Amino acid sequence: MVPSLLHTTILTLLALAAFAGNSVLCRLALTRTDIDPASFSSIRLASGAVTLWLIVRCRRARPELGGSWSSAGALFAYAAAFSFAYMTLPTGAGALLLFGAVQATMIGAGLWAGERMSTGQWGGFVLALGGLAALLLPGLSSPPLGGSVLMLAAGLAWGIYSLQGRHRDDPAGATAGNFLRTLPLAGLLSLAAWPWMRLDGAGVLYAVLSGAFGSGVGYAVWYAALRGLTATRAATVQLCVPVLAAFGGVGFLGEPVTSRLVIAAAAILGGVALVFLRRTDHSG
């Protein structure tokens, strides 16, 4: 049964808030507590795995966990690069870089597979890439290069993960299985970072919240919302995530909103919106 518009709207808003919350929680943990990024990543993945397993377990007596090791590898690469990037990146800039890289990866994969774009879509794609380049150009308000490269890598990994899971019959079960498969990789990361390991109560709490609610519950709610959204609407509403993350950075971390960030955000989000909205018009 297709959920009502109100139900879909509430679920969508909750999911988008959870996704944006991941950026805010990670930045809070790495700037306001003593936890290291490797520990944050490992705790986040473990908390997400437990939460998603419980959600799948509540849905059926004998949970079926799908996924694959290749998807788990992409998920782990995203989570690790995401955490290390936020050691230096402001919340809004990090979310914008992540989002831009994810969408560029998915659009690029479509072109590689033979999809065709209209002139308007190409214009949107070029506009989005221009906004991304403007954000990264050297200057007083440009984000740190090392963190930017890491966040772009996180976006590439997340884009690959999303492409691999597009046609899953049970996305929640597949996601739970993928999170569980990341745990050995997270263990290796923590072992490699053992000399630099730092933990404190607040940092661990932020990591658990990110994994359990920002990831686990967030994905479960998003999959429920997708039942009432078209593919294009689902892609377009995700334009809100970097904006929400930026507001979270301002409200919870006191981060400034620079003119460079505003201009880059308008170009990237507007360009991606043109790609997806034009695709709807072209397909009738």
C-alpha positions in Angstrom: 0.0 0.0 0.0 1.4 3.4 -1.0 1.6 5.7 2.1 -0.3 9.0 2.3 1.3 12.3 1.3 1.5 13.4 5.0 3.1 10.1 6.0 5.6 10.2 3.2 6.5 13.9 4.0 7.1 13.1 7.7 9.2 10.1 6.9 11.2 12.0 4.3 11.9 14.9 6.6 13.0 12.6 9.4 15.4 10.7 7.1 16.9 13.9 5.7 17.4 15.2 9.2 19.1 11.9 10.2 21.5 12.1 7.2 22.4 15.7 7.9 22.8 14.8 11.5 25.6 12.4 10.6 27.8 15.4 9.5 26.9 17.4 12.6 27.5 14.6 15.0 30.9 13.7 13.4 32.1 17.3 13.4 30.9 17.7 17.1 32.8 14.6 18.1 36.0 15.4 16.4 36.1 19.1 17.5 34.5 19.1 20.9 35.6 15.7 22.3 38.9 13.7 22.4 37.7 10.7 20.3 39.9 9.9 17.2 38.4 9.5 13.7 39.2 5.8 13.5 37.4 5.0 16.7 34.5 7.2 15.7 34.2 5.3 12.4 34.4 1.9 14.1 31.8 2.7 16.7 29.5 4.3 14.2 29.6 1.2 11.9 29.1 -1.2 14.9 26.2 0.8 16.2 24.6 1.0 12.7 25.1 -2.8 12.3 23.4 -3.6 15.6 20.5 -1.2 15.0 19.8 -2.4 11.5 20.0 -6.0 12.6 17.4 -5.3 15.3 15.2 -3.5 12.8 15.3 -6.5 10.4 14.9 -8.9 13.3 11.7 -7.1 14.4 10.3 -7.3 10.9 10.5 -11.1 10.7 11.2 -14.0 13.0 14.2 -15.2 11.0 16.0 -12.2 9.6 17.5 -12.5 6.2 20.7 -10.5 5.7 21.8 -9.7 2.2 24.5 -7.5 0.9 28.0 -8.3 -0.4 31.6 -7.9 0.5 32.2 -5.4 -2.4 29.3 -3.2 -1.1 30.6 -3.5 2.5 34.1 -2.4 1.2 32.6 0.7 -0.4 30.5 1.4 2.8 33.6 1.1 5.0 35.6 3.4 2.7 32.9 6.0 2.8 32.6 5.9 6.6 36.4 6.0 7.3 37.1 8.8 4.8 34.1 10.7 6.0 35.4 10.7 9.6 39.0 11.6 8.8 37.7 14.4 6.4 35.7 16.0 9.2 38.9 16.5 11.3 39.4 19.7 9.3 36.3 20.4 7.2 33.4 22.7 8.3 30.1 20.8 8.5 28.4 22.5 5.6 31.4 22.4 3.2 31.9 18.8 4.0 28.3 17.8 3.4 28.3 19.8 0.1 31.5 18.1 -1.1 30.1 14.7 -0.1 26.8 15.3 -1.9 28.5 16.7 -5.0 30.8 13.7 -5.3 27.9 11.2 -4.8 25.8 12.8 -7.4 28.7 13.2 -9.9 29.6 9.6 -9.4 26.0 8.4 -10.1 25.5 10.7 -13.0 28.8 9.7 -14.5 28.0 6.0 -14.1 24.8 6.6 -16.0 26.6 8.3 -18.8 29.2 5.5 -18.9 26.4 2.9 -19.1 24.9 4.7 -22.2 22.4 7.1 -20.7 21.9 10.3 -22.7 21.4 13.8 -21.3 19.6 16.8 -23.0 21.3 20.1 -23.4 19.6 21.4 -20.3 20.9 18.4 -18.3 24.4 19.0 -19.5 24.1 22.6 -18.5 23.1 21.5 -15.0 25.9 19.0 -14.8 28.5 21.7 -15.9 27.0 24.2 -13.4 27.3 21.7 -10.6 30.9 20.8 -11.4 31.7 24.6 -11.6 30.2 25.1 -8.2 32.4 22.2 -6.8 35.5 23.7 -8.4 34.7 27.2 -7.0 34.4 25.7 -3.5 37.8 24.1 -3.8 39.7 27.1 -5.4 42.5 28.4 -3.1 41.5 31.4 -1.0 40.9 32.5 2.6 37.5 30.7 2.8 38.4 27.6 0.8 38.1 24.3 2.8 41.4 22.5 3.6 42.7 20.5 0.6 43.4 17.3 2.5 40.0 17.1 4.1 38.4 18.0 0.8 40.1 15.2 -1.1 39.1 12.7 1.7 35.4 13.9 1.5 35.4 13.6 -2.3 36.7 10.1 -1.8 33.9 9.4 0.7 31.4 10.7 -1.8 32.9 8.5 -4.6 32.6 5.4 -2.3 29.1 6.2 -1.3 28.1 6.7 -4.9 29.5 3.3 -5.7 27.7 1.8 -2.8 24.4 3.4 -3.9 24.8 2.1 -7.4 25.5 -1.4 -6.2 22.3 -1.4 -4.2 19.9 0.2 -6.6 17.9 -3.0 -7.4 17.9 -4.8 -4.1 14.6 -6.5 -3.3 15.2 -6.0 0.4 17.3 -2.9 0.9 17.1 -2.9 4.7 18.3 -6.5 4.9 21.1 -5.8 2.4 22.1 -2.7 4.3 22.2 -4.6 7.6 24.3 -7.3 6.0 26.7 -4.8 4.6 27.1 -3.0 7.9 27.8 -6.3 9.6 30.5 -7.1 7.0 32.2 -3.8 7.7 33.0 -4.9 11.3 36.2 -6.8 10.5 37.4 -3.9 8.4 36.6 -1.5 11.2 38.5 -3.7 13.6 41.6 -3.6 11.3 41.3 0.2 11.1 41.2 0.5 14.9 44.1 -1.9 15.3 46.2 0.2 12.8 45.3 3.4 14.6 45.8 1.9 18.1 48.8 4.3 19.0 46.6 7.3 18.3 43.4 5.9 19.9 41.5 8.3 22.2 38.1 7.8 23.7 35.9 9.7 25.9 32.2 9.4 27.0 30.9 12.3 24.8 32.7 11.2 21.7 31.5 7.6 22.1 28.0 8.9 22.6 28.1 11.0 19.4 29.5 8.0 17.4 26.7 5.7 18.8 24.0 8.3 17.9 25.5 8.7 14.4 25.5 4.9 13.8 22.2 4.0 15.5 20.0 7.0 14.5 21.8 8.9 11.8 22.6 5.7 9.9 20.5 2.7 11.1 17.2 4.4 11.8 17.8 7.0 9.1 18.2 4.3 6.4 15.2 2.4 7.7 13.0 5.5 7.6 14.3 6.5 4.2 13.4 3.1 2.7 9.9 3.5 4.1 9.6 7.0 2.6 10.8 5.7 -0.8 7.5 3.8 -1.1 5.7 7.1 -1.6 8.4 8.9 -3.7 9.3 8.7 -7.4 12.9 8.1 -8.1 13.4 11.7 -9.3 11.7 13.2 -6.3 13.8 11.0 -4.0 17.0 12.2 -5.7 15.8 15.8 -5.7 14.8 16.0 -2.0 18.3 14.9 -1.1 19.4 18.4 -2.2 18.2 19.5 1.3 20.8 17.4 3.1 23.9 19.7 2.7 21.7 22.7 3.5 20.4 21.1 6.7 23.9 20.1 7.6 25.2 23.7 7.1 22.4 25.0 9.4 23.3 22.3 11.9 27.0 23.5 11.8 25.9 27.1 12.4 23.5 26.2 15.2 25.5 23.6 17.1 29.1 24.5 16.3 28.9 28.2 15.6 30.4 27.8 12.1 30.3 30.9 9.8 28.3 30.9 6.6 30.7 32.3 3.9 29.7 33.8 0.6 31.8 31.1 -1.2 29.8 28.4 0.5 26.5 30.0 -0.4 27.5 30.5 -4.1 28.9 27.0 -4.4 25.9 25.5 -2.7 23.5 27.3 -5.1 25.5 26.2 -8.2 25.9 22.5 -7.1 22.4 22.0 -5.8 20.8 24.0 -8.7 22.8 22.1 -11.3 22.0 18.7 -9.9 18.3 19.7 -9.6 18.4 20.6 -13.3 19.8 17.2 -14.2 17.1 15.3 -12.4 14.1 17.6 -13.1 15.0 17.7 -16.8 15.2 14.0 -16.8 11.6 13.9 -15.6 10.5 16.2 -18.4 12.4 14.3 -21.0 10.9 11.0 -20.0 7.4 12.3 -20.0 
